């Protein structure tokens, strides 16, 4: 695998690198399940979690990943930091650089913020979600989850449903899944779908029945009302009636189709509890577990690349 200095997005990766990250993550799944989770591969390294947006799931996952590899982990609370006092992102970068941290995990509400920091700091930067741009580790953990259950991460039909327009998760998944040779269907109302995606292997549907036919994986997305202008969705109830994943809509997919959701879930809006909690069909709990393993693989790989 070629040296990987930062992980700013799925764009720029290739199938060889993706496969190597998934293979390494697989080894960490086995390690984590064994109970012998403490490793020393990042001993003496400092990991800073810099989250300008709240995300308990992703931040905790990176924190666990860093600690299980032996890193010193620092969680910076942006709400009480100098950023709220008017410090610019570049000022923050200069401050972080002076701290000589090794790994910097960044979540920001502006697209491109992690890439800007990567230009200004000596640390390896991992994008934990930036605006509506990308969320690469989510796509990697989704790919690992799919591969573990389907035995492959190519030649599958994956339907992504709901709020595509505001979803960095959708964008990263589209890039990764098509790169690896899968077929992606985007399903949702016109107001929540891009006019054109411009990527081979991607189709757009406005009907769940049509879009879910023959799907191997059905991925529901959270309605991101905080990023929406008013009027894009008439009501949560109406959205669920047409696009919420329930037992009837799932029946349009393959009989062995599996269900995913990046979380946090709005039950009764994007997905029915009956589906979300069905251990025979739902991979949602396992996605959380795979998140720690994938982030361990990313941190390990970036740390080793920095030694070259």
C-alpha positions in Angstrom: 0.0 0.0 0.0 1.3 3.4 -1.0 2.2 5.8 1.9 -0.9 7.5 3.2 -0.1 10.9 4.9 -3.7 12.0 5.6 -7.2 10.6 5.2 -9.2 13.5 4.0 -11.7 11.6 1.9 -12.4 8.5 -0.1 -11.6 10.5 -3.2 -7.9 10.0 -3.8 -7.9 6.5 -2.5 -7.7 3.4 -4.7 -9.1 -0.2 -4.4 -5.7 -1.5 -3.2 -5.5 1.0 -0.4 -9.2 0.5 0.6 -8.7 -3.3 0.6 -5.5 -3.0 2.7 -7.3 -0.8 5.3 -10.3 -3.2 5.5 -7.9 -6.2 5.9 -6.1 -4.5 8.7 -9.4 -3.5 10.3 -10.5 -7.1 10.1 -7.5 -8.1 12.3 -8.5 -5.5 14.8 -12.1 -6.8 14.9 -10.6 -10.2 16.0 -8.3 -8.5 18.5 -11.1 -6.4 20.1 -13.4 -9.4 20.4 -10.6 -11.4 22.1 -10.6 -9.0 25.0 -6.8 -8.4 24.5 -7.4 -4.9 23.2 -4.4 -2.9 24.4 -1.6 -2.6 21.9 1.5 -0.4 21.9 1.8 0.5 18.3 1.0 4.2 19.0 2.8 4.4 22.4 4.4 7.8 22.7 2.1 9.3 20.0 -0.5 12.0 20.7 -3.9 12.0 19.1 -6.1 15.1 19.3 -9.8 14.9 18.7 -10.9 18.4 17.4 -14.6 18.4 17.0 -16.3 21.6 15.9 -19.6 19.6 15.6 -21.1 17.3 18.2 -20.8 13.6 17.5 -20.7 11.3 20.5 -20.5 8.1 18.4 -17.6 9.2 16.1 -15.5 11.0 18.8 -15.8 8.1 21.2 -15.0 5.6 18.5 -11.7 7.5 17.7 -10.9 7.9 21.4 -11.3 4.2 21.9 -9.3 3.4 18.8 -6.4 5.6 19.9 -6.4 4.3 23.5 -6.5 0.7 22.3 -3.3 1.4 20.3 -1.6 3.0 23.2 -1.8 6.6 22.1 -2.2 9.6 24.4 -5.7 10.9 23.5 -6.8 14.5 24.0 -10.4 15.6 23.4 -10.5 19.4 22.7 -13.8 21.0 23.6 -14.4 23.6 20.9 -17.4 25.0 22.8 -15.0 26.2 25.6 -11.9 26.8 23.4 -10.5 30.0 21.9 -12.4 29.3 18.7 -15.5 30.6 20.3 -13.6 33.8 21.2 -12.9 34.6 17.6 -9.8 32.5 16.8 -9.6 31.6 13.2 -9.0 28.0 11.9 -5.5 29.0 10.8 -4.7 30.3 14.3 -6.0 27.0 15.7 -3.7 25.2 13.2 -0.7 27.2 14.4 -1.6 26.4 18.0 -2.0 22.7 17.3 1.3 22.6 15.4 3.1 24.1 18.4 1.8 21.2 20.5 3.6 18.7 18.2 0.7 16.2 18.1 1.0 13.2 15.8 -2.6 12.5 14.7 -5.4 15.1 14.4 -9.0 14.0 14.0 -11.2 16.9 12.7 -14.9 17.3 12.4 -16.1 20.6 11.1 -19.3 22.1 9.7 -17.5 23.6 6.7 -16.5 21.5 3.8 -12.7 21.6 3.2 -11.7 22.5 6.8 -9.7 19.3 7.4 -7.9 19.7 4.1 -7.0 23.3 5.1 -5.6 22.1 8.4 -3.6 19.3 6.7 -1.8 22.0 4.7 -0.8 23.9 7.9 0.0 21.2 10.5 2.7 18.5 10.6 0.3 15.9 12.1 -1.5 13.3 10.0 -5.1 14.6 9.6 -8.2 12.4 9.6 -11.4 13.8 8.3 -14.2 12.8 10.8 -16.8 14.7 8.7 -16.7 18.1 7.0 -19.9 19.9 6.0 -21.6 18.0 3.2 -18.3 16.9 1.7 -17.1 13.6 3.1 -17.0 11.2 6.0 -14.4 8.6 4.9 -14.1 6.4 8.0 -17.9 5.9 8.0 -17.7 4.6 4.4 -14.8 2.3 5.3 -16.7 0.9 8.3 -19.8 0.4 6.2 -17.7 -1.4 3.6 -16.2 -3.7 6.3 -19.6 -4.5 7.7 -20.9 -5.3 4.2 -17.9 -7.5 3.3 -18.2 -9.5 6.5 -21.8 -10.4 5.8 -21.8 -10.7 2.0 -18.3 -12.1 1.6 -17.3 -9.4 -0.8 -17.4 -5.7 -1.5 -17.9 -5.8 -5.2 -20.8 -6.7 -7.6 -23.5 -5.7 -5.0 -26.5 -3.4 -5.4 -26.6 -0.9 -2.6 -29.6 1.3 -2.2 -29.1 4.6 -0.2 -32.3 6.1 0.9 -33.4 9.5 2.2 -31.5 12.8 2.6 -28.8 12.3 0.0 -28.3 16.0 -0.7 -27.1 16.9 2.8 -25.2 13.7 3.5 -21.4 13.4 3.6 -21.9 9.8 4.5 -23.7 9.2 1.2 -21.0 11.0 -0.8 -18.2 8.9 0.8 -20.2 5.7 0.3 -21.0 6.5 -3.3 -17.3 7.0 -4.0 -16.1 3.9 -2.2 -18.8 1.5 -3.4 -18.5 2.5 -7.1 -14.7 2.4 -6.9 -14.9 -1.2 -5.7 -17.3 -2.2 -8.5 -20.7 -2.0 -6.9 -24.0 -0.5 -8.2 -25.5 2.3 -6.2 -29.1 3.5 -6.2 -30.1 6.8 -4.6 -33.7 7.0 -3.5 -35.5 10.0 -2.2 -37.8 12.9 -3.0 -36.5 15.3 -5.6 -35.8 18.0 -3.0 -33.3 15.7 -1.2 -31.5 14.3 -4.2 -28.8 15.8 -6.4 -29.9 16.6 -9.9 -27.1 14.5 -11.3 -24.4 12.5 -9.6 -22.1 12.1 -12.6 -20.6 8.8 -11.5 -20.9 5.6 -13.4 -22.8 2.9 -11.6 -25.2 5.3 -9.8 -28.9 5.5 -10.5 -31.4 7.9 -9.0 -35.0 6.9 -8.1 -37.9 8.7 -6.5 -39.8 5.5 -5.7 -38.8 3.1 -2.9 -40.5 0.2 -4.7 -38.6 0.8 -7.9 -35.3 1.7 -6.3 -35.2 -1.2 -3.9 -35.8 -4.0 -6.4 -32.9 -6.4 -6.4 -31.0 -4.5 -3.7 -28.5 -6.5 -1.6 -28.0 -3.7 1.0 -30.5 -0.9 2.0 -28.9 2.0 3.8 -31.2 4.6 5.4 -29.9 8.1 6.1 -30.8 10.6 8.8 -32.9 13.6 7.9 -30.4 16.4 8.5 -32.9 19.2 9.3 -30.1 21.3 10.7 -28.7 21.7 7.2 -32.0 22.1 5.4 -33.8 25.2 4.3 -37.5 25.1 5.2 -40.0 23.3 2.9 -37.7 20.5 1.6 -39.8 17.9 3.6 -43.5 18.6 4.2 -43.5 16.6 7.5 -41.7 13.8 9.2 -44.9 11.7 9.0 -45.2 12.2 5.3 -41.5 11.5 4.7 -41.8 8.2 6.6 -44.9 7.2 4.6 -43.1 7.5 1.3 -39.4 6.9 2.2 -39.1 5.6 5.7 -37.8 2.0 5.7 -40.4 -0.4 7.1 -41.2 -4.1 6.6 -43.3 -3.5 3.5 -40.7 -1.4 1.7 -37.9 -3.8 2.7 -39.9 -6.6 1.0 -39.2 -4.9 -2.4 -35.5 -5.7 -2.0 -33.9 -9.2 -2.1 -35.1 -11.6 0.5 -31.7 -11.6 2.1 -31.2 -7.9 1.9 -29.5 -6.3 4.9 -30.2 -2.9 6.5 -27.8 -0.2 7.6 -28.0 3.2 9.1 -25.0 5.5 10.0 -26.8 6.9 13.1 -28.1 8.6 15.0 -31.5 7.2 14.0 -34.8 9.0 14.0 -37.0 6.1 14.6 -40.3 6.4 12.8 -38.9 8.9 10.4 -36.1 7.2 8.4 -36.6 3.7 9.7 -39.1 1.7 11.7 -38.0 0.2 15.0 -39.2 -3.2 13.8 -36.5 -3.1 11.1 -33.8 -1.4 13.1 -34.0 -3.9 15.9 -34.3 -7.0 13.8 -31.0 -8.8 14.4 -31.6 -11.1 11.3 -31.7 -8.1 8.9 -30.2 -5.1 10.7 -26.4 -4.4 10.8 -26.7 -1.2 12.7 -25.2 -2.4 15.9 -22.3 -4.1 14.1 -21.6 -0.8 12.2 -20.7 0.8 15.6 -18.4 -2.1 16.4 -16.7 -2.0 13.0 -16.2 1.8 13.5 -13.6 1.2 16.3 -11.7 -1.4 14.3 -11.6 0.7 11.1 -10.4 3.8 13.0 -7.7 1.7 14.7 -6.6 0.6 11.2 -6.6 4.2 9.9 -4.6 5.5 12.9 -2.1 2.7 12.7 -1.6 3.1 9.0 -1.1 6.9 9.1 1.2 6.6 12.1 3.4 4.0 10.3 3.4 6.2 7.1 4.7 9.1 9.1 7.7 7.1 10.0 8.8 6.6 6.4 
